[in-house]
Amino acid sequence: MTRCEEADCEAEAAVELHIPWDANRVVCPAHARVWAQKDGVVSHPLEGQEDEWP
């Protein structure tokens, strides 16, 4: 199980974010929803986590 890479978050990661101005990161669905609203950020569910991310 992979943990969310956001600071102080213990949730399981379910989404990989491709961030043009920073390194890619894996995050939980809650943090992915926030990041996905930023211009240029592309989100992809991690393998086996497709049900967690629309």
C-alpha positions as CSV (number, residue, x, y, z in Angstrom):
1,M,0.0,0.0,0.0
2,T,1.3,3.4,-1.0
3,R,0.7,6.4,1.2
4,C,-0.3,9.8,0.0
5,E,2.8,12.0,-0.6
6,E,1.1,15.2,0.8
7,A,2.5,16.3,4.2
8,D,0.8,15.0,7.3
9,C,-1.6,12.7,5.3
10,E,-1.8,9.0,6.2
11,A,-4.4,8.1,3.6
12,E,-3.7,5.5,0.9
13,A,-2.7,6.9,-2.4
14,A,-5.0,6.2,-5.4
15,V,-4.0,8.8,-8.0
16,E,-0.8,9.8,-9.8
17,L,-0.6,13.5,-10.6
18,H,1.4,14.8,-13.5
19,I,2.4,18.3,-12.5
20,P,4.1,20.3,-15.3
21,W,6.0,22.7,-12.9
22,D,6.9,20.1,-10.3
23,A,7.7,16.4,-9.8
24,N,4.9,13.9,-10.3
25,R,3.4,12.6,-7.1
26,V,0.9,10.0,-5.8
27,V,-1.8,11.2,-3.6
28,C,-5.1,10.2,-2.0
29,P,-8.4,11.0,-3.7
30,A,-9.1,13.9,-1.5
31,H,-5.8,15.7,-2.3
32,A,-6.2,14.7,-6.0
33,R,-9.5,16.5,-6.2
34,V,-7.8,19.7,-5.0
35,W,-4.8,19.3,-7.4
36,A,-6.9,18.3,-10.4
37,Q,-8.5,21.8,-10.4
38,K,-5.2,23.5,-11.2
39,D,-4.4,24.3,-14.8
40,G,-2.1,21.8,-16.5
41,V,-2.4,19.0,-13.8
42,V,-3.3,15.7,-15.2
43,S,-4.5,12.9,-12.9
44,H,-4.5,9.1,-13.5
45,P,-5.7,6.4,-11.1
46,L,-3.1,4.0,-9.9
47,E,-3.4,0.4,-11.1
48,G,-6.0,-1.4,-9.0
49,Q,-7.4,1.9,-7.7
50,E,-9.7,2.8,-10.6
51,D,-12.8,2.6,-8.5
52,E,-11.4,5.3,-6.2
53,W,-11.0,7.9,-8.9
54,P,-13.6,8.8,-11.5
